[in-house]
Amino acid sequence: MATKKWMDSENEQVLVEQHNCARTIVLNRPRQLNALSFKMVSRLLQLFLEFEEDSKAKLLIMKGKGRAFSAGGDVSAAAHLATEGHWSFAAKFFQVEYTLNYVMATYSKPQVSLLDGIVMGGGAGASMHGRFRVVTENTVFAMPETALGLFPDVGASHFLSRLPGFFGEYVGLTGVRLSGADLLACGLATHFVPSMKIPLLEEALHVADTSDPLVVNAIILKLSERIPLKDSSPYHRLDIINKCFSKRSVEEIMSALEEETLKGVNEWLSVTIESLKKASPLSLKLCLRLIREGRLQSIDQCLSREYRVVSHIMKSEHSSDFFEGCRAILFDKDRNPKWNPSKLELVSEEMVDDYLTKVNDEEWKDLELLPRPRATASSISKL
């Protein structure tokens, strides 16, 4: 089997291997749990565009080195850029990252993401938009941004809004951690393959001389297994999630959850309510608005709106919650952020509206996403 490593240095944050007609992209910041740096998202975008034009490259495989696929975007670096340089430097990171997400969501060749470990935030953006998302017993997924004063971005308003019922609102608002089995049940994953069989799957994909998704699917299915949900899985609570998280506002969602405690307090309810209480009130309202409206929007529309929101956040026009969240969670690590506004009722709908408007700055412009052949494709692929 012809194998060629294009880059194999610990100093390289993205490694590329050529296996016949397959190209394997390895995220290579294991000490940082493969958190996506500006250098990484720029290189990934370059590679995806190059491989799309390369007739010899028929299949892309993505994985992470170490115990994570990717624990997210390097938000601490973005925070430093915005505070020590200029806010537009941080916005540039998100511009490139969202463009990468869009290319992945509209890609003309199969992308197989091997999610054998931690997948959070930006890591979800680098995998959920691809056609095949393979999980294992080691997979841990979350979109924890509301606890950081940010919001589930990287196209999450598209892929979370398309989950069954109101499970997407639950996942986005609470930052709950999901297992591989949970992801398979709700549709965020396409296949479950035991971790010990991942090398066998890679070998089978390396010799596949095809871009036909049906053929790729058949290859993965040969090593796939059915995995039962644990009794503690939140997906077993879809009925109560639909009942509570379908409410019109975050305040009403909180009230509905607290009403459920009158019937008897359980661990799931307590953890869910506590997660919402700890999160940034502004982030919660931005998250709910984006997911609700994302149901009726295309992937490029979702990413464009998310870019407006994140640009306002980096500019710190109305609130500094993101920088306070970084201080409390990532820098000082006292885990005691002082949110402003401090309560849900202090976050008006007009304030949320402002985050969806264009940024009034001569250095800023809307996210420009060029039309692509698969631009109407859904990030939650159905075969």
ZANU-159660 format. One record per residue (C-alpha): residue number from 1; residue in one letter; x, y, z. Coordinates in pm, 1 decimal, m for minus. Example, Ala and Ser with C-alpha at 12.3 -4.5 7.8 and 13.67 -1.06 7.14 Angstrom:
BEGIN
1 / A / 1230.0 / m450.0 / 780.0
2 / S / 1367.0 / m106.0 / 714.0
//
This chain:
BEGIN
1 / M / 0.0 / 0.0 / 0.0
2 / A / 144.1 / 336.0 / m100.8
3 / T / 180.1 / 560.9 / 201.1
4 / K / 340.7 / 901.7 / 205.3
5 / K / 372.7 / 1138.3 / 499.2
6 / W / 377.5 / 1497.6 / 380.9
7 / M / 457.3 / 1640.9 / 723.3
8 / D / 579.1 / 1447.1 / 1024.7
9 / S / 722.1 / 1689.8 / 1274.5
10 / E / 606.0 / 1751.4 / 1629.3
11 / N / 634.5 / 2119.7 / 1547.5
12 / E / 364.3 / 2089.0 / 1282.8
13 / Q / 14.2 / 2140.6 / 1416.2
14 / V / m146.9 / 1958.2 / 1122.4
15 / L / m1.6 / 1638.0 / 978.9
16 / V / m101.6 / 1496.7 / 642.0
17 / E / m63.7 / 1141.9 / 515.1
18 / Q / m133.6 / 1008.9 / 168.7
19 / H / m265.9 / 653.0 / 143.1
20 / N / m339.6 / 574.6 / m221.5
21 / C / m654.0 / 781.0 / m288.8
22 / A / m720.9 / 862.5 / 77.3
23 / R / m581.1 / 1166.0 / 256.4
24 / T / m551.6 / 1152.0 / 635.8
25 / I / m539.5 / 1482.6 / 823.4
26 / V / m412.8 / 1459.6 / 1181.4
27 / L / m466.2 / 1738.4 / 1434.1
28 / N / m134.5 / 1751.5 / 1617.2
29 / R / m149.6 / 1955.8 / 1937.6
30 / P / m200.2 / 1668.0 / 2182.9
31 / R / m83.7 / 1863.7 / 2489.6
32 / Q / m352.1 / 2123.7 / 2414.8
33 / L / m607.1 / 1850.7 / 2335.8
34 / N / m577.2 / 1959.4 / 1971.0
35 / A / m737.2 / 2297.6 / 2037.2
36 / L / m762.1 / 2467.8 / 1699.4
37 / S / m520.0 / 2756.6 / 1657.4
38 / F / m537.1 / 3017.1 / 1381.9
39 / K / m249.6 / 2837.0 / 1213.2
40 / M / m446.8 / 2509.9 / 1221.1
41 / V / m775.2 / 2640.8 / 1081.1
42 / S / m586.5 / 2826.5 / 808.1
43 / R / m395.2 / 2513.1 / 712.6
44 / L / m707.8 / 2295.9 / 723.5
45 / L / m894.0 / 2534.5 / 493.9
46 / Q / m600.8 / 2531.2 / 252.1
47 / L / m586.0 / 2150.0 / 253.5
48 / F / m958.3 / 2099.4 / 201.8
49 / L / m960.8 / 2334.0 / m95.7
50 / E / m649.8 / 2172.2 / m245.9
51 / F / m780.0 / 1818.0 / m206.2
52 / E / m1113.9 / 1910.8 / m359.0
53 / E / m931.5 / 2009.9 / m679.2
54 / D / m699.2 / 1705.6 / m670.0
55 / S / m853.9 / 1423.0 / m874.6
56 / K / m623.0 / 1172.1 / m704.4
57 / A / m765.3 / 1257.4 / m360.9
58 / K / m1102.4 / 1083.3 / m330.5
59 / L / m1156.4 / 1051.8 / 43.8
60 / L / m1057.2 / 1261.7 / 347.2
61 / I / m1002.9 / 1111.6 / 692.1
62 / M / m970.2 / 1337.9 / 996.9
63 / K / m847.4 / 1239.4 / 1341.0
64 / G / m666.9 / 1383.5 / 1640.0
65 / K / m339.7 / 1279.3 / 1796.9
66 / G / m367.4 / 1170.5 / 2160.0
67 / R / m685.2 / 1146.7 / 2365.7
68 / A / m880.6 / 1418.8 / 2185.7
69 / F / m1009.1 / 1477.7 / 1836.6
70 / S / m1024.6 / 1845.3 / 1930.3
71 / A / m1133.8 / 2007.9 / 2254.1
72 / G / m1238.2 / 2324.9 / 2069.1
73 / G / m1103.5 / 2644.3 / 1924.3
74 / D / m816.2 / 2816.7 / 2100.5
75 / V / m1042.8 / 3072.3 / 2268.3
76 / S / m774.8 / 3184.8 / 2513.0
77 / A / m562.6 / 3295.8 / 2216.7
78 / A / m864.8 / 3476.3 / 2070.5
79 / A / m918.3 / 3654.2 / 2401.1
80 / H / m553.6 / 3766.7 / 2408.7
81 / L / m577.9 / 3890.8 / 2050.1
82 / A / m887.3 / 4093.9 / 2128.6
83 / T / m750.7 / 4248.2 / 2448.5
84 / E / m381.0 / 4294.9 / 2368.5
85 / G / m410.0 / 4376.6 / 1999.7
86 / H / m730.1 / 4469.6 / 1823.9
87 / W / m1065.2 / 4296.4 / 1842.4
88 / S / m1064.4 / 4247.1 / 1464.4
89 / F / m760.2 / 4018.6 / 1498.1
90 / A / m973.9 / 3777.8 / 1701.0
91 / A / m1263.9 / 3813.0 / 1455.2
92 / K / m1026.2 / 3706.0 / 1178.7
93 / F / m975.9 / 3370.9 / 1352.5
94 / F / m1350.6 / 3307.5 / 1350.9
95 / Q / m1379.3 / 3425.7 / 990.4
96 / V / m1133.6 / 3158.9 / 874.2
97 / E / m1279.9 / 2893.4 / 1104.4
98 / Y / m1637.5 / 2952.4 / 985.3
99 / T / m1523.3 / 2948.7 / 622.5
100 / L / m1365.9 / 2607.9 / 693.2
101 / N / m1693.3 / 2487.8 / 846.9
102 / Y / m1880.6 / 2601.0 / 536.4
103 / V / m1638.3 / 2422.9 / 302.2
104 / M / m1673.6 / 2103.6 / 507.0
105 / A / m2053.5 / 2125.5 / 505.7
106 / T / m2061.6 / 2166.1 / 127.8
107 / Y / m1770.6 / 1937.7 / 41.3
108 / S / m1788.8 / 1732.8 / m276.7
109 / K / m1588.8 / 1438.4 / m136.9
110 / P / m1657.0 / 1219.0 / 166.8
111 / Q / m1506.7 / 1333.3 / 497.4
112 / V / m1471.4 / 1061.6 / 762.2
113 / S / m1408.3 / 1204.0 / 1108.8
114 / L / m1273.7 / 954.5 / 1364.4
115 / L / m1397.1 / 1090.0 / 1697.3
116 / D / m1210.5 / 857.7 / 1934.2
117 / G / m1190.7 / 1098.2 / 2226.9
118 / I / m1287.2 / 1453.1 / 2325.4
119 / V / m1491.3 / 1655.5 / 2073.8
120 / M / m1595.4 / 2001.1 / 2186.9
121 / G / m1668.3 / 2343.6 / 2042.4
122 / G / m1447.7 / 2404.6 / 1741.0
123 / G / m1374.7 / 2032.6 / 1726.4
124 / A / m1744.3 / 1976.3 / 1661.4
125 / G / m1729.5 / 2233.9 / 1384.9
126 / A / m1442.7 / 2044.0 / 1222.5
127 / S / m1636.5 / 1715.3 / 1224.3
128 / M / m2014.6 / 1753.1 / 1247.1
129 / H / m2038.8 / 1914.4 / 903.7
130 / G / m1870.3 / 1618.0 / 736.1
131 / R / m2065.6 / 1326.2 / 590.3
132 / F / m1936.6 / 1055.1 / 826.8
133 / R / m1886.8 / 1097.6 / 1202.9
134 / V / m1750.8 / 780.1 / 1363.1
135 / V / m1766.4 / 761.2 / 1743.6
136 / T / m1626.9 / 512.0 / 1994.8
137 / E / m1665.5 / 428.3 / 2362.9
138 / N / m1404.5 / 700.9 / 2430.6
139 / T / m1601.7 / 982.4 / 2267.1
140 / V / m1700.2 / 1277.1 / 2486.4
141 / F / m1890.9 / 1555.8 / 2310.5
142 / A / m2003.4 / 1895.2 / 2439.1
143 / M / m2076.9 / 2249.6 / 2330.3
144 / P / m1984.1 / 2425.5 / 2659.1
145 / E / m1967.6 / 2782.8 / 2530.5
146 / T / m2249.6 / 2937.5 / 2738.1
147 / A / m2044.5 / 2869.4 / 3054.0
148 / L / m1762.3 / 3072.3 / 2898.2
149 / G / m1965.7 / 3375.9 / 2799.0
150 / L / m1965.6 / 3271.1 / 2435.7
151 / F / m2230.3 / 3069.1 / 2246.3
152 / P / m2236.0 / 2740.3 / 2048.8
153 / D / m2095.8 / 2856.1 / 1716.6
154 / V / m1902.6 / 2688.0 / 1427.5
155 / G / m2239.0 / 2622.1 / 1261.8
156 / A / m2400.3 / 2477.2 / 1574.9
157 / S / m2712.7 / 2684.1 / 1507.4
158 / H / m2746.6 / 2462.5 / 1200.5
159 / F / m2652.5 / 2114.5 / 1326.2
160 / L / m2805.3 / 2146.3 / 1675.3
161 / S / m3130.7 / 2288.7 / 1541.1
162 / R / m3180.0 / 1975.0 / 1330.9
163 / L / m3167.8 / 1726.7 / 1617.4
164 / P / m3484.6 / 1541.7 / 1723.5
165 / G / m3737.5 / 1751.4 / 1911.4
166 / F / m3571.0 / 2017.0 / 2124.1
167 / F / m3263.2 / 1813.0 / 2208.4
168 / G / m3046.6 / 2071.9 / 2030.9
169 / E / m3164.5 / 2350.1 / 2261.0
170 / Y / m3085.7 / 2128.3 / 2559.2
171 / V / m2735.9 / 2044.3 / 2433.8
172 / G / m2651.9 / 2402.9 / 2340.2
173 / L / m2790.1 / 2578.2 / 2647.1
174 / T / m2659.1 / 2339.3 / 2914.7
175 / G / m2326.3 / 2228.9 / 2763.6
176 / V / m2409.2 / 1870.8 / 2866.1
177 / R / m2149.5 / 1604.2 / 2788.9
178 / L / m2266.2 / 1330.4 / 2553.6
179 / S / m2120.7 / 985.3 / 2493.5
180 / G / m2065.9 / 813.9 / 2161.3
181 / A / m2388.7 / 621.9 / 2212.9
182 / D / m2575.3 / 947.9 / 2279.9
183 / L / m2436.8 / 1101.6 / 1961.6
184 / L / m2541.5 / 800.1 / 1757.8
185 / A / m2892.9 / 804.9 / 1904.3
186 / C / m2954.8 / 1174.8 / 1834.9
187 / G / m2794.7 / 1173.0 / 1489.0
188 / L / m2478.9 / 1372.8 / 1551.6
189 / A / m2281.5 / 1055.3 / 1480.8
190 / T / m2333.1 / 826.0 / 1183.4
191 / H / m2152.3 / 513.9 / 1309.0
192 / F / m2019.3 / 353.1 / 1627.2
193 / V / m1695.0 / 157.2 / 1593.5
194 / P / m1509.2 / 21.8 / 1899.7
195 / S / m1183.2 / 205.9 / 1960.2
196 / M / m974.2 / m108.7 / 1912.8
197 / K / m1116.9 / m145.5 / 1560.6
198 / I / m1036.6 / 209.7 / 1447.0
199 / P / m696.1 / 104.4 / 1301.7
200 / L / m875.2 / m166.2 / 1099.6
201 / L / m1121.3 / 92.9 / 972.3
202 / E / m838.1 / 323.9 / 870.5
203 / E / m668.2 / 41.3 / 679.9
204 / A / m992.3 / m40.9 / 497.3
205 / L / m1043.5 / 324.9 / 404.5
206 / H / m683.4 / 359.3 / 286.8
207 / V / m735.5 / 104.6 / 11.3
208 / A / m1078.0 / 235.8 / m93.3
209 / D / m1043.6 / 385.3 / m439.1
210 / T / m1373.1 / 570.1 / m428.8
211 / S / m1556.3 / 893.5 / m357.3
212 / D / m1892.1 / 716.1 / m354.1
213 / P / m2048.0 / 777.2 / m10.8
214 / L / m2249.3 / 455.1 / m35.6
215 / V / m1930.3 / 253.9 / m77.0
216 / V / m1760.8 / 438.9 / 209.5
217 / N / m2067.0 / 380.7 / 424.9
218 / A / m2054.5 / 7.3 / 349.2
219 / I / m1688.7 / m6.0 / 453.6
220 / I / m1760.9 / 160.6 / 787.1
221 / L / m2068.1 / m56.1 / 846.9
222 / K / m1858.1 / m372.7 / 834.1
223 / L / m1683.3 / m265.1 / 1153.3
224 / S / m1974.9 / m82.3 / 1313.5
225 / E / m2167.3 / m205.1 / 1614.7
226 / R / m2496.4 / m121.2 / 1778.2
227 / I / m2439.6 / 33.8 / 2116.1
228 / P / m2713.5 / 60.9 / 2381.2
229 / L / m2774.9 / 383.2 / 2567.4
230 / K / m2687.2 / 385.5 / 2935.4
231 / D / m2973.7 / 431.6 / 3180.4
232 / S / m2826.8 / 773.1 / 3267.4
233 / S / m2833.4 / 894.0 / 2905.9
234 / P / m3011.1 / 1228.9 / 2866.2
235 / Y / m3161.7 / 1095.5 / 2545.1
236 / H / m3388.0 / 875.9 / 2760.0
237 / R / m3531.4 / 1204.3 / 2888.4
238 / L / m3630.3 / 1338.5 / 2548.7
239 / D / m3995.2 / 1368.4 / 2654.0
240 / I / m3920.7 / 1600.0 / 2945.0
241 / I / m3656.7 / 1781.9 / 2739.8
242 / N / m3915.0 / 1847.6 / 2469.0
243 / K / m4165.9 / 1961.4 / 2730.6
244 / C / m3929.9 / 2209.4 / 2896.9
245 / F / m3690.0 / 2321.9 / 2623.9
246 / S / m3968.7 / 2392.1 / 2375.5
247 / K / m4070.6 / 2696.9 / 2578.3
248 / R / m4046.3 / 3035.4 / 2411.9
249 / S / m3779.2 / 3193.2 / 2635.1
250 / V / m3493.4 / 3086.7 / 2859.1
251 / E / m3689.2 / 3214.0 / 3159.2
252 / E / m3981.7 / 2988.9 / 3066.8
253 / I / m3746.2 / 2694.2 / 3016.7
254 / M / m3606.2 / 2749.9 / 3367.9
255 / S / m3955.2 / 2775.3 / 3514.4
256 / A / m4065.6 / 2455.7 / 3340.9
257 / L / m3763.3 / 2267.3 / 3476.3
258 / E / m3824.6 / 2397.9 / 3827.8
259 / E / m4188.9 / 2294.0 / 3803.5
260 / E / m4070.8 / 1942.6 / 3727.5
261 / T / m3880.4 / 1939.8 / 4058.0
262 / L / m4214.4 / 1965.5 / 4237.5
263 / K / m4284.0 / 1613.6 / 4115.6
264 / G / m3960.3 / 1494.8 / 4269.9
265 / V / m3599.3 / 1608.2 / 4244.5
266 / N / m3360.3 / 1384.1 / 4054.1
267 / E / m2993.5 / 1422.7 / 3963.9
268 / W / m3061.3 / 1501.1 / 3598.9
269 / L / m3295.9 / 1788.2 / 3683.2
270 / S / m3059.0 / 1930.2 / 3945.3
271 / V / m2757.9 / 1921.6 / 3711.4
272 / T / m2955.9 / 2072.7 / 3423.5
273 / I / m3089.9 / 2363.1 / 3631.8
274 / E / m2748.8 / 2427.1 / 3788.7
275 / S / m2582.9 / 2435.3 / 3444.9
276 / L / m2824.9 / 2702.1 / 3326.7
277 / K / m2780.9 / 2907.7 / 3644.3
278 / K / m2401.2 / 2909.2 / 3606.8
279 / A / m2403.4 / 3013.7 / 3241.4
280 / S / m2392.2 / 3368.8 / 3109.9
281 / P / m2751.0 / 3498.7 / 3083.9
282 / L / m2663.1 / 3684.2 / 2763.5
283 / S / m2502.6 / 3372.0 / 2614.3
284 / L / m2812.0 / 3165.5 / 2693.1
285 / K / m3041.2 / 3408.6 / 2513.8
286 / L / m2810.1 / 3436.4 / 2213.4
287 / C / m2787.8 / 3056.8 / 2194.9
288 / L / m3163.1 / 3004.8 / 2206.6
289 / R / m3231.3 / 3271.2 / 1943.3
290 / L / m2970.3 / 3130.9 / 1702.8
291 / I / m3086.1 / 2770.0 / 1732.3
292 / R / m3454.0 / 2860.8 / 1697.6
293 / E / m3394.5 / 3072.0 / 1388.5
294 / G / m3133.5 / 2830.5 / 1254.7
295 / R / m3402.2 / 2567.8 / 1193.5
296 / L / m3517.0 / 2764.0 / 890.3
297 / Q / m3175.6 / 2875.3 / 766.7
298 / S / m2911.2 / 2726.2 / 538.4
299 / I / m2561.1 / 2655.5 / 665.9
300 / D / m2418.7 / 2972.7 / 510.4
301 / Q / m2694.2 / 3183.9 / 666.6
302 / C / m2630.0 / 3027.7 / 1007.8
303 / L / m2255.5 / 3086.1 / 988.5
304 / S / m2300.2 / 3444.3 / 867.8
305 / R / m2527.8 / 3526.0 / 1160.8
306 / E / m2293.8 / 3355.5 / 1404.9
307 / Y / m2008.2 / 3564.6 / 1267.4
308 / R / m2198.9 / 3885.9 / 1337.2
309 / V / m2263.0 / 3772.1 / 1693.9
310 / V / m1904.6 / 3664.3 / 1763.8
311 / S / m1769.5 / 3987.8 / 1613.9
312 / H / m1984.7 / 4193.4 / 1851.9
313 / I / m1860.4 / 3973.5 / 2137.4
314 / M / m1494.7 / 4022.3 / 2042.6
315 / K / m1552.5 / 4397.8 / 2014.4
316 / S / m1705.8 / 4386.9 / 2363.2
317 / E / m1966.5 / 4646.7 / 2272.4
318 / H / m2255.4 / 4549.2 / 2498.3
319 / S / m2098.5 / 4304.0 / 2740.9
320 / S / m1757.9 / 4163.5 / 2837.3
321 / D / m1892.3 / 3823.9 / 2940.5
322 / F / m1658.1 / 3632.2 / 2708.5
323 / F / m1348.5 / 3792.7 / 2858.5
324 / E / m1485.1 / 3746.2 / 3210.4
325 / G / m1558.3 / 3381.6 / 3133.0
326 / C / m1203.7 / 3330.2 / 3003.6
327 / R / m1068.9 / 3493.6 / 3319.7
328 / A / m1275.1 / 3278.4 / 3553.4
329 / I / m1247.9 / 2945.5 / 3370.0
330 / L / m917.2 / 2956.3 / 3180.1
331 / F / m686.1 / 3214.6 / 3340.9
332 / D / m754.9 / 3272.8 / 3713.3
333 / K / m956.0 / 2949.3 / 3729.0
334 / D / m1167.1 / 3063.0 / 4023.6
335 / R / m1471.9 / 2940.4 / 3828.4
336 / N / m1669.6 / 3235.3 / 3962.7
337 / P / m1749.7 / 3463.6 / 3669.0
338 / K / m1932.9 / 3789.2 / 3732.0
339 / W / m2171.6 / 3811.0 / 3439.1
340 / N / m2303.3 / 4143.9 / 3313.7
341 / P / m2599.9 / 4150.2 / 3270.7
342 / S / m2620.7 / 3930.8 / 3580.0
343 / K / m2976.5 / 3799.8 / 3538.4
344 / L / m3186.4 / 3666.7 / 3252.2
345 / E / m3451.0 / 3933.7 / 3297.7
346 / L / m3187.6 / 4203.3 / 3241.3
347 / V / m3114.4 / 4070.9 / 2891.3
348 / S / m3375.1 / 4222.8 / 2660.9
349 / E / m3476.0 / 4096.2 / 2319.2
350 / E / m3353.3 / 4429.8 / 2179.7
351 / M / m3007.3 / 4353.5 / 2317.3
352 / V / m3009.3 / 4017.6 / 2142.5
353 / D / m3126.4 / 4190.9 / 1824.0
354 / D / m2822.0 / 4419.4 / 1839.2
355 / Y / m2586.1 / 4121.1 / 1825.4
356 / L / m2742.7 / 4012.4 / 1497.8
357 / T / m2680.2 / 4344.3 / 1323.5
358 / K / m2374.4 / 4442.8 / 1120.6
359 / V / m2078.9 / 4567.1 / 1322.9
360 / N / m2033.0 / 4940.3 / 1287.1
361 / D / m1660.0 / 4950.3 / 1217.8
362 / E / m1475.0 / 5034.5 / 897.9
363 / E / m1238.9 / 4738.8 / 951.4
364 / W / m1526.0 / 4489.9 / 964.3
365 / K / m1739.3 / 4331.4 / 693.3
366 / D / m1989.6 / 4046.3 / 680.7
367 / L / m1869.1 / 3690.6 / 635.5
368 / E / m1832.4 / 3629.7 / 262.7
369 / L / m1908.8 / 3269.4 / 166.8
370 / L / m1889.5 / 3195.9 / m203.6
371 / P / m2161.0 / 2972.4 / m354.0
372 / R / m2060.5 / 2605.1 / m371.9
373 / P / m2215.6 / 2302.8 / m551.0
374 / R / m2340.8 / 2138.8 / m230.2
375 / A / m2440.8 / 2464.2 / m58.1
376 / T / m2784.1 / 2331.1 / 33.1
377 / A / m2644.4 / 2017.3 / 199.5
378 / S / m2740.3 / 1943.5 / 557.3
379 / S / m2463.0 / 1897.2 / 810.4
380 / I / m2664.0 / 1610.8 / 962.6
381 / S / m2626.2 / 1374.1 / 670.1
382 / K / m2874.5 / 1099.0 / 596.0
383 / L / m2776.6 / 812.0 / 372.9
//
